[in-house]
Amino acid sequence: MPTLTDFSAMDEQDQDREAAIEGELDELIEALEEVKQLSEDDRKIARAAVTKIMKLGNRVFNSQVTQEALAAQCVKAKMKPKKMIRMVATRWNSLFPVLQRALELREPLDALCKLPEFNKVAKRKLRKFKLTPGEWIMIEQLKDLLHLFVQASNLICRSKIPLIYETIPTMDALVDALDKVIIDTKKLAVIRAAAAAGRATILKYYAKTDDNIMIRIGMVMMPRYKTSYFVSQNWPQDWITAAVEHVRDEWSQRYRPLVPAPPPPAIADPVCFVLSFMHLY
């Protein structure tokens, strides 16, 4: 049985591995052309907008007085009162609902940040969290970008049954969607760079699927996919052949009966076979 020392050592190894992966991803992302072309001003605007929304969300969420004031501003704007959401750093995709709710409450939030009662104390002023029109545009486009990842996560996590056969199709769909964002000149440069960074990260992990034959086996065995999905995605024929061979090898090594089943008994004379059961009646 592993000791506490063993568990501690394994935990350190996991942390070292995660740090190494993060370092590789940072280098990969910074090498992207879309990221290189970003100005420092673009980066500052993006960081400032997201930081404002996150801090404002926490401030409103943690104060009953501020929540009531926000509700009052919703009524003035002829909107149904809604609460602001705060981001949870340890929860996947938790930034998306924060941005989505902030956009829904844009008018009430702007009004809230200008109320005198919340701007008396310098360190507690809400005015500093009020977004500019340009920052709201960035938040809107970032929300749409994050929605792509939320959709992918919901697809994989929608069932208690492991959907391993959906891994590659989901990654393919996400990469295709990010490609459209990257070439969309109507998007802000920082959003296109974020899409490129997301695409590079996905492709890095996409390559890791080569180490897990069960993903391809699951797809070949899935009636909806089989090998037709690989053909539709223009996979080289040798890749498709290898996927089919994985299925055959796995069946031969793990599922093929070791002892042949005995043949059914031969019936020499049907009449004798019937008479042999007549004593039962």
C-alpha positions, 0 to 999 in steps of 0.5 A: 500500500502506498505511504503518505510519502509516496502520495506526496512524491506522486503529487510533486511529479504531477505538479512538475508535469503540469508546469512543464506542459504549461511552459510548452503551451506558453512557448507554443502560443507566443510563437503564433503569428497572430499573437506576435502581431498583438500590440501591448495596447491590445493586450492591456485592453483585453486584460483590463476588460476581463479584470473589470468584469470579474472584479465587478462580479465579485463585488456585486455578488458578495454585497447584498446592498449592491445586489439590491441596487443592481436590481433597482437599476434593472427595474429602471431599465425595464428589465427583469432583475438578475443577479451578477455571477462571479467567476470560480477559478477552479471550475471549467468554463466559469468565465463564460456565464460571467461575461454572458450575464454582464452583457445581459446587464450592461445598462444596469451595470453601467448605471450602478457603477455611476451611483454616488453611494458606491463611489464615496470611498476611494478604494471601494469605488465602482466607477473604476469597473465601468467598461468603455464601449470598446471594452464591451465589444471585446467582452461580446466577442470573447463571450462568443469565442468561449461559447465554442468551448462551452458547447464542446465541453457540454457535448462530452460531459452530457452523459454519465456514459464515457463518450470516448468516440466523440473525442476526435469529432468534437476536436475537429468541430472545434478546430473548424469553428476556431479557424473561422474566427481566426480569418474573420477580419471583423473580429478584434485582433486580440480575439483572433489571437485568442482563437489561434492560441486555443486552436494551437492548444487543441492540436497539441492534445489532438496529437496525444490521441495517437497514444490512445488506440481506444479512441479510434477503436471506439469510433470504428465500432460506433455505427454512426461513424465507422470508417466513413468519418475518417474518409469525410475528414480526408484521413490518409488511407494508411491511417484508416487502415491502421484504425481498423487493424487496431480493432482487429488486433484488440479483438484477437488479443482480448476478446477472441475465444481461446477454445473453439465452441463445440459444434452442435450435435448432428441428427442422423435420423429425424424420425428417431430424434422425434421418437426419443422425446415421445416418452415425455408425453 
